[in-house]
Amino acid sequence: MIADISSETLESLADAYARTRLAEDRDRLCDAALPFVRRIATGVLRRLPPHFCIDDLIGDGCVGLLRAVDRYRHAQGATFETWATRLVRGAMLNGLRRMDAMPERVRRDARSLEKARSQIGHVNGRSPSDDEAATSAGLDARKLHAVKVALLRAAALSLDAPIGYADDAACYGDRIPATALSPPDAVIRRLTRREVGRAVSTLPSRERLIIASFYGGEASFRQIGDRLGISKQRVSQLHGRAIIGLRFALAQHADA
């Protein structure tokens, strides 16, 4: 059984989406299975050194969950829970492989930067610039550059792009020479803008509007909610779903 939902109910939701391919059925299945991702992440975390973060595992696991949802067919012979377990855990393990290539000091700086970005966004209702977040996190220009390069390696070059789905499968990024992975900031910005632009285009229209308004128009969640006729809390929920969708779209692009 997955958290508060029975395996039978989960299978029913999975079969419904496999049959209809409707967005609302997909959302119901994803929402019902999210506690499953946390449960797997908790189990994986128990076997890791203390500096690893469960949020990283959950983020990668959500990408695996979305993959499992979109690729599941009842005719495959496995239950959805069995199918999803394989892809969710595999996505987490691939995420750990990417982190292995990132120095611990850079990983700490990346987490500090993300924490500062989240705090500023929560207080001000907008996404801060990299420089603003770096200043809040106490990172100088050199450390910010190191974080950008490391994140580009991890996300743009090997984000959940395993060569096959075995637990010990290598990532595409593993085959790229380390000497080829030191682009200047201008290249980082250009690559990120291009790839994220493609990923945003795959989102539902309302989520695209939220992403464009929040990051491009610097509108607050409250302002976006007023425009859409929904609550600030609902905008926050849709924003979180959009971020997961973006990660999945980037992973799909890396697989191509």
N, C-alpha and C positions, 0 to 999 in steps of 0.2 A: 504494500500500500504506500502511496506517495503522500506524506504529510496528512492533511485533513480530507483528502479525496481518495475514494476507493479506486483500485486498479480497474474495476469494471467501468466506473464512470469515466475514467481517463481514456480507456479503450473506446468507449462510445463517442467521446469528443474527437478522438483521433480518426475514427472511422467516418464521422460526420464531415470533417474537413477533407479527408481523402476523397470523399464522394462529391462534395459540393464545391470545394476550392474557394469558398466565400471568405472575405476578409474577416467578417465577424466571427465565423467559426474558427478561424486561425487564431484570433485574439483570445477567444475563450479557452482554447487548448493551451496556448502559451501561458496565460494567466494561471490556469489550473496547475501547470507543471513547474512553475517557478520555484515553489518550495523544494521540489526534487533537486534542482540545481544546487541550492544551498546545502541540502543534505549530502550530496556527493562532494561538494567543496569542503565541508566540515571533515569528512572522512579523509580526503586527500591531505588537508592541512595538518592532521594529526601526525602524518609521516614526514613532515617537512621541518627544517630548522625554524627557530622562532622569528626570524626576520621576514618570513613570507607573510603576505597579507591575504585574508580570505576574500576581500573585495576584488583583487586581481583574478582569483580563481573563479569567482562568480561571474565576472565580466566575460571571461573567456568561455565559461560554461554556457552563458546565455547565447553566445554565438553558436555553440554546438547544439543547443536546444532548437534554435531557429532552423538550423540545417536539418535536424531530425524531423521537425514538423513538416518542412517543405518536401522532404524526400521520402517520407513514410508512405508505404502502401500496404494495405492489409495482406495483399497477395504475397508479400515477401516472406510470410510464414512466421515472423517473430512478432511478439506483442510490442506495442508502442513503448512500454516501459523498458523492455530489453533493448530495443533499437535505440532509444534515446540515451540510455545509460552508456552505451558504447561511444556515441558521438559526443556527448557532454564530457565524459571523462577524457576522451581523446583530445578534445579542444583544450581542456585544462592542462594536459600533459604537454601539448605543443606550446602552450603559453609559457610553461615552466622552462622548456628548452630555449625559447627566445630570451627569457630572463637570465638563463645561465650565461648568455653571451654579453650581458650587460653588467659592467662592474658594479659592485655593491654600493659604492659611494654615489655613482650616477643614478642608481635605482632610488637611493634615499632622496637625492635631489629632485628626481622626477615626482616622487610622492609628495614632497614638500611643495613643489610647484602646483601640483594638482589640488592639494589641500587648500593652498592660498587662493587658487582660482575659484574653488567652490565656495570658500568663505566670502570672498569679495562679491561673487555672483549672488549669494544669498542675501547679503546686506544691501547691495546696491540694485539688485534686480537686473543686472546686465552682465555680459561676459567681459572680463577685463582683458587688456592687452597682455602680450607675453611679458613685456618690460614691467608693467604694473604688478603682475603676479610674481615675477622674479624678485622685484624689490620687496614685496611683502614677505616672500619666503626667505629673504636674505641671500639670494643668489646673485653673483656678479655676472658680467657679460660672458666670461669664459665658461662658467658653469652652465649658464643658460644654453650656450651653443652646444656644449657636450650633451645636454639632455635632449636637445632637438635632434642631433645626429643619432643618438641612441634610439630615440623613439621612431625615427625614420627607418632605421634598420629593422626594428621590431615590428612596426605596423605596416609601413608601405611596401617593404620587401618580402616579409614572411608572415604576415598576419593570417594565422590559421590556414596556411596553405600547405598541408602535409602532402607528401608524395605517397598516396595511399592512406588508409585509415587504421593501420595497425598501430598498437600503442608505441612501438619503437620506430615508427616511420620518421624519416628525415623531413625537414622543411625545405622549400625551394631556396630560402635564404641561406641554408647551409652550403649551397653549391656556388655562392657568389664570393669571390675573393675579398678578404677584408680590406685590401688596398683600394677596392672600388667603392668603398662605403664612407667616403669623407667629403660629401658635397658641401659647398658654402651655403650660408643662410639663404641666399637668393634662390638657389636650386631647391632647397627644402621647402621654401614658401611656394614655389611654382608647382612642385610635385604635389604638395598637400592640397593646394587650391584645386588643381585639376582632378585629383582622385576624389576629393570630398564632393566637388561639384557633380561628378558622375553619380556618386552614392546618393546625394540628396535627391536627384531626379528619380530615384527608385521608390521614394517614400510616398505614402498617401498624401493627397493634396493638403489636408489640414495640418499634418505633421511638417510638410515642406514649408507651409506658411509660418509655423511656429519657429522652425529653425532659421528661416530667412529673416523674420522679424526680430528674433532675439539676438542673433549673431551679426546679421547684416544691418538691420535698422536700429539696433540697440534699444528695442522696446522692452519694458518690464513684463513679467508674467501677468500682472494685473491689467496692463494696457492691452496685451494680446487677448486676454480673456474677455475684456470689454468689446473688443473688435469681433470676436467669434461668438459672443453671447454665452460664454461658459465661465466657470469659476477659476480663480487663480490656482487652486489646488488641482483642478482638472488639467489646466495648461501644464503644470509641473509633471503630472503623470504622463501626459502625451509627449512632453519633452524627453522624459526618461525612456519611453518606448522608442522615440525617434532615434535617440543616441544608440540604443541597442540595434535598431534597424540599420543605422549607418555602419556600425562595426560589421554587421553581417554582409552588407553590400560590398564593403571593402574586401572582406574575406572572399566573397564570390568573385570579385574582379581579380584577386590574386590567383585564384584557381584557374582563370581563363588562360 
